[in-house]
Amino acid sequence: MLSHHLQGALSDLKNIIEITNADIADIKEANNEPQFDRLSLKEEKLKSFESKKAMIDHEISSLMSASPNTDLPDLLNEEQHSALSELKKQLSLLRDVNKKYAKLVLAVSNLYNTFLERLVPSEMDGYQKKASTKPSLLEIRV
């Protein structure tokens, strides 16, 4: 059963990485709609991964409880060792891909915030920014 959960978790991770790479490609092209369309799929895959990870934790805990005097590496077969190693690699890859995506999202967010600030100047009111109430904000001349 552990091997089944490991393979399922790996599949989910690979799907999440593919989706994030597609998001990176779309953010570079300023193509927002596909990113929003994939959001529910990405959330579904994340929940699925978390569920499978919990099952993996449970299976490993059960194995260790059944054989308390045996080390974990001795309880797992070669396929399970390989799957755990691959899971670790994929998690590392996901971290790197997410870092790249986060940098792009931050850059785009800063760009839009700068544009907004230039279009609609704001002023601080305590700890909150509020749109400027100066009458010269928008001036129409005929």
ZISUL-V804465 format. One record per residue. N is the residue number from 1. SS is DSSP state (H for helix, E for strand, L for the rest). PSI is psi in whole degrees, 0 to 359 (none if undefined). D_LAST is the distance of its C-alpha to the last C-alpha in Angstrom with 1 decimal. Layout:
# ZISUL-V804465
n: {N	N}
ss: {SS	SS}
psi: {PSI	PSI}
d_last: {D_LAST	D_LAST}
This chain:
# ZISUL-V804465
n: {1	2	3	4	5	6	7	8	9	10	11	12	13	14	15	16	17	18	19	20	21	22	23	24	25	26	27	28	29	30	31	32	33	34	35	36	37	38	39	40	41	42	43	44	45	46	47	48	49	50	51	52	53	54	55	56	57	58	59	60	61	62	63	64	65	66	67	68	69	70	71	72	73	74	75	76	77	78	79	80	81	82	83	84	85	86	87	88	89	90	91	92	93	94	95	96	97	98	99	100	101	102	103	104	105	106	107	108	109	110	111	112	113	114	115	116	117	118	119	120	121	122	123	124	125	126	127	128	129	130	131	132	133	134	135	136	137	138	139	140	141	142}
ss: {L	H	H	H	H	H	H	H	H	H	H	H	H	H	H	H	H	H	H	H	H	H	H	H	H	H	H	H	L	L	L	H	H	H	H	H	H	H	H	H	H	H	H	H	H	H	H	H	H	H	H	H	H	H	H	H	H	H	H	H	H	H	H	H	H	H	L	L	L	L	L	H	H	H	H	L	L	H	H	H	H	H	H	H	H	H	H	H	H	H	H	H	H	H	H	H	H	H	H	H	H	H	H	H	H	H	H	H	H	H	H	H	H	H	H	H	H	H	H	L	L	E	E	E	E	L	L	E	E	E	E	L	L	L	L	L	L	L	L	L	L	L}
psi: {323	317	321	314	322	316	321	318	319	317	315	317	316	321	319	319	318	316	317	321	322	321	320	315	319	324	329	332	4	39	90	323	314	328	316	324	326	348	314	323	318	317	320	316	323	316	319	316	314	321	315	325	320	321	322	314	317	315	316	319	319	317	317	325	324	330	75	339	2	137	151	315	331	341	338	146	176	321	318	321	315	316	319	321	316	322	318	317	317	324	321	318	318	319	315	317	319	324	315	315	317	321	319	318	318	318	316	318	315	321	310	320	323	316	315	318	324	325	316	90	147	163	155	135	89	240	3	145	136	149	141	138	11	137	343	6	308	120	127	128	139	none}
d_last: {76.7	75.3	74.9	73.0	70.5	70.1	69.3	66.8	65.1	65.0	63.5	60.7	60.0	59.8	57.4	55.2	55.2	54.3	51.3	50.1	50.4	48.4	45.7	45.7	45.3	42.4	40.6	40.9	39.2	36.5	38.2	37.9	39.1	42.7	43.0	42.0	44.4	47.3	46.8	49.1	51.7	51.6	52.1	54.9	56.6	56.3	57.9	60.6	61.3	61.6	64.0	66.1	66.2	67.5	70.2	71.1	71.5	73.6	75.8	76.4	77.2	79.6	81.3	81.7	83.0	85.6	86.8	86.2	88.5	86.9	83.9	80.8	81.1	84.5	83.3	80.8	81.7	80.4	77.8	76.4	76.4	74.6	72.0	71.4	71.0	68.5	66.6	66.4	65.0	62.4	61.3	60.9	58.9	56.7	56.0	55.0	52.8	51.1	50.5	48.8	46.6	45.8	44.7	42.3	40.9	40.4	38.6	36.2	35.7	34.9	32.4	30.5	30.7	29.3	26.3	25.7	26.0	23.4	20.9	21.7	23.4	26.2	28.5	32.1	33.2	36.9	38.0	35.0	31.6	28.7	25.0	23.3	22.1	20.0	16.6	15.2	16.4	13.2	10.0	6.7	3.7	0.0}
